[in-house]
Amino acid sequence: MTRPDDPATHAAAPERPALASGRPAEIPPRTTARRAPAGTARRGPADPVRSLMHHHRDLCERAVDPLEIAAGLEAHGLTDRTAARYRHRDVFALAEELYARMPPRTREPAGGPPGPGPDTEARAAWTLLALLPGAACLATAGVLRVTEGVLGDGARALVTVVGAVLACLALRACLGRGPLRAPEGAGRAGMYGCWLLSYAVYGEELLAQVMTGGPDGPWGGTPAPLLGLAAAIAPAAWCAHLFTVQAHRKLSGSHVLEEFGAGVRPLLLAAVTLFLGALLPLLYLADLGLGGGGMSVAVVALGVLFFVARLLAAHGLPEPGTVALAAACAVEAGAPALVLAARLPGLEPLARPVDALVSAGGTGAVSALACGGAVLGLLSHAALALSRASAHTRT
């Protein structure tokens, strides 16, 4: 039995507050952390959607529907996987909540251009404009055919220049409105397009003369490609219109970005195929009417290249088309330049690639390779770029 005065007892017993004057000692208050105000106890906002709405406030205030917000979020890099961080299954659901949280007064449309829809008067207007370039080229060709042997070379050259100016003015008006209208500052595509059209008319004859030691003098041209391509502007406008309308409908009915992208790619392929189906007979008829040497594969590839480049530009993506047109120009300009450079001592191997290409497919093989390669690369890019929701909204 342990004695009360045993030192071991005092060492094992816990310290108790001492008594003074027979009153219990005051128990010190427990030290507890003060509660932080709501919303500051955790790092990061309690409502992540509110933070996102504040970050993209301008986009949410301008939007006239949730689809525009979804496209803007996608353009800023948000994906369906990122939307899960904001407690939503996909970008479309997140955009719907952002749209619902905005005050009703900010949802009023700002008088911007209407979305694609059944506007008969507008369609008739841009269809008529799309027919004008072909009509100008056809009228010029008809006047030259009727006055053959009647007018002198100077007068016929004047008729050609006037017809070309009228066609260019009609083309400018056509590309200024309708489905082929592109935003301002669409790059230097016009300059490259003029080069490609000039090569389609005069390039093969020039290359043939260069390959045989020339150029030896003026070379003849084949105006049939100009007539066929000008006449194909109207089908191009309608194919672009149908693609835009169907893509907008697909966007309205989609709830996942991957689902929308998978649905738009077949629409793009269908639009290109439909345009190709209209381009081939027009080029054949133009060649038949002007007595050309047959429809060229290079001209077909050039027409599809123009269509895809303009379709991308009309959806706010002019740079890829400009790059593709510039690449085709570089190949066409490089072929005769290599042949001419090979005439210098020691540089003969430079002409071997051009010689091999011309030997295999004729002088038209150069432009076929240039335009065909460019259109394949541009189509691959368009399949990705136009499958994004941000490419199908009007701002």
C-alpha positions, 0 to 999 in steps of 0.5 A: 500500500502506497503511503501518502507521503511517498515521493513516487505518489507525487510524481505519478499523480497529475498536477491539479490546480492549487486551492487558495482560500478554499476556493477552486482555481479558475480554469483557463479558457480553452483556446479555439481558433476563431471561425473564419467568415463564410467563403474564406475558410477554403482556398478558391471560390465556393461557386466556381461557376460564378468565378467563370462568369466573372472571367468571361463576363463580356462573352456572357453579356454579348451572347444571344443564346447559350450556344454562343457562350459554349462556342466562346468557352471552347475558343478559350480552351475549355473542353468537356473534361474541363467543364467537370471542374465546374460541376457540369457534364459538358461545355453546353450544360455549363454555357446554359447555366452561365446564360441563365445567370445573366440578367434578362436585360443583357440578353437582348440581341445587339442588332448583329447579323441574323443566324442562318435561316430561311430568308428568301430575299437575302438568298435571292440577292446573293444568288444573283450576285453569285451569278454575275461573275460567270455571266460577265465571263460568258458575255466576254467570251461570246463577244470575242467569238462573234467578233473573231475576224472582224475586230483587230487585235487591239479591239479584242484586247480591249474587250478582254480587259473590259470583261475581266474588269467587270468579272472582278467587280462582280466577284468582289460584290459576290464575296462581299455578302452571302455565304462566301462573305469573309470578315475584313482583313482576310489576308493576301488570298486575293493576290495568290488567287490571281496568280493561280488563275493566271497560271491556269490560263498561261502556265502550262504553255509557259512551262512548255517553252521553258522546258524546250529552251525558251521562252521564245515569245508570246505564249497562248492561253486557255481561257476555259478554266476562267469561264468554268471557275467563274460559273462555279461561284454560284454553286459554291455559294449554295454549297457553303450556305447548305453547310452553314445551315446544317452545321448550325442545326447540328450545333443546336441539337448537340449536347457534347462537343465531341458529338458536334464535331463528329456530326460536322465532318460528314457535312463538310465532306458532303459540301465538298462533294456536292460542289465537285459534282457541280464544278466538273460539268461546268468545267467540261462545258466551258472547255467544250464551248471554247474549244480547249484541249480537255478538262485539266485535273489541275483546274478541278483541284484549283476550284476545290482549293478556292472553295475550301479556302473561302469556306474557312474564311467565311467562318472566321479562319482565313489564315489556313486558306491563305497559307495553302494558296501561297504554297500552291503558288510557290510550287507553280512558280518554283518549277520554271524557276528551277528549270531556268536556274539549271541552265547555269553551270553546275546547277543542272540537277535542279531541273531533274525533279521538274523533268521527271514530273513533266515526263510522267504527267505533262506540263499540267502535272506541276499545277496538279501537284501544287493545287492537289497537295494544297487542297488535301492539306487544307481539307485535313485542317478544315475537318478539324477547324470547322468541327469546333463550335466556335467556327459556327457562331456569329459575333 
